[in-house]
Amino acid sequence: MRLMKGLAESTAFILDSGNKREVIKVLMKNLRLAKAEDGEASYRVLRLMTTLDLAPNPAAFKVVQRIVAKVNPKIAQVDLDQVLDSSFVRNLEASGFLAELRARIK
């Protein structure tokens, strides 16, 4: 549960526009970007792709399963409904943790 809370908090940090400068700095360092424009563009893309919806997406996992099954056919036999578990997200929602993070995002 602590891992999921940390993931949610880091996601909220990225989504909070008040942290833009710090996020760009991390992006530029870790992506080895030299130009500020590249850092800004990377930040915009990251903001578009980032969400506090942390529940696993069964449709996305089915696509990945289909692709990986081409390399390892046994993967196709895995029942994703047995493997995917979104109870951790339900617990974070029920506790009000995610609602609190959403309220903090500017």
N, C-alpha and C positions, 0 to 999 in steps of 0.2 A: 504494500500500500504506500510505503514511503517513496518508492520509486515512481509510482504514478503521480503522487503529489508533487514531487520534484519536476516531473515532466510537465505537469499542468502549470506549475509556477514559472518554469522557463518559457513555456508557450505564452503565458500572459505577459511576461517581460517583453517578449518580442512584439506582441500585439499592442503594447502600451506605447503610444507615439512619443511619450516623454523620454523613452529610452532609445530613441532613434540613433542618436550619436554613438552610444555604446555598442548597439547592435551592428551598426555599420563598421565600427572599428574592429569588432570580432570577425565579421565577414571578410573584411579586407585582409586581416592577418591570416586567417585560416584558409582562405581561397587564394592567397598570395596575389591580391589585386594591387596594382600600382596607382591607378587613376581613381580619383574621388568619384567620378561619374560612374565607374564600374561598381563601386561600393554602393552608390545610391540606387543603381539599377538592380543590383542583387537584393538590396533591402526591399525594394518594391515587389519583386517577385516572391521573396520570402513571406512578406505580409499577405500576399494574395493566396499563397499555398498553406499558410498556417491557420489552424483552427483549434478551438478548445473542445471540439467534438472528438473525444479520445476513444470512443468505442470502436472496436474492430469493424471493418466494412466487409461483410461476407462476399459481396459481389467482387470486390477487388481481390480478395484472397482466392476466389474461384478462378480468376484470370491468371493469377500467379501460379496456382496449382496446375492449370492447363499447360502453361508454358514450361514449368519445371518437369511435368510428366513426360514431355518429349525427350528429356534427358534420362529421367528415372521413372519408368512406367508405374512403379509401386506407389508413387505419390498420388496417382489418380484414385487409388483405393481408399485414401484417407477421407473420413467423414468430417468435413470442416465444422459441422454443427457440434460435433463431440470435442473439437479442439479449441474453437474460439469461445472466449469467455468474456462477457462484458459486465460481469457482476461488480468488478472493481469500479467501473464508471458509475454504475447505479449507486454504489455506496458513497462515492464522492458527491454525486448529485443529492442523495438523500441527506447527507450530513450538512449540505449547504456550502461545501468547500468550493465547488465550481461556480456557484452563483456569486459567491463573495469575490472570486477572481474576475468574473465577468463585470461585476460592478466597479472594480478597480481600474479596468482598462479605459483609457481616455481616448 
